[in-house]
């Protein structure tokens, strides 16, 4: 699943550079290789931390990690969460995610566009995003989730959401303010929302989201929870889940099965 670059691969890439700008192209390729290696190392660290968290959770409950899908028949409240698509769609996909998670970033940029095109934009599935910044993995991610909500106060939640996944992870408020400025937000209002003491107006809701996901047993991100769309004010009963940045066919299979069940 992770990208591994051999010396043969790198040399093959270097050989493709046009002779008139060979030194510049070599330098650019080297930078790209280093960036890919850094991303791989970050993913490997995340995997090890997630495994440790899951093992600790299982040991703390005095039981082994469950086999099969541990979320089936559990319920998740989705009222008030950011949504896309047809509110009357028979099936809902809930994305539990962390803006600093490299696996979430890959899923959002590679798999989600296909899901949006086939299922959400067509009206078949409603899409819901749930905040789950994991402090043990990404200690600076919480502020990014606040920034998305602050942008939402000005009607640009999804625009900020997309920037947070396409730009490099923001580790301080100034980087988040730069993203907000790109969206032409009212910067005085945005900065006041984001930098309100120890927690802005959306911090409590994000902490509540984290607590609810921990209670549900979510040990890592990304996690897609799929269910029959509930009536307003009613939690969604989960019929299946897809954990991790899985290939598109796995999501398609789970969504098609839920749609068949919803008929």
Beta strands, then each sheet from edge to edge (+ up, - down):
strand 1: 75-76
strand 2: 82-84
strand 3: 91-97
strand 4: 125-131
strand 5: 223-228
strand 6: 236-243
sheet 1: 1+ 6- 5+ 3- 4- 2+
end
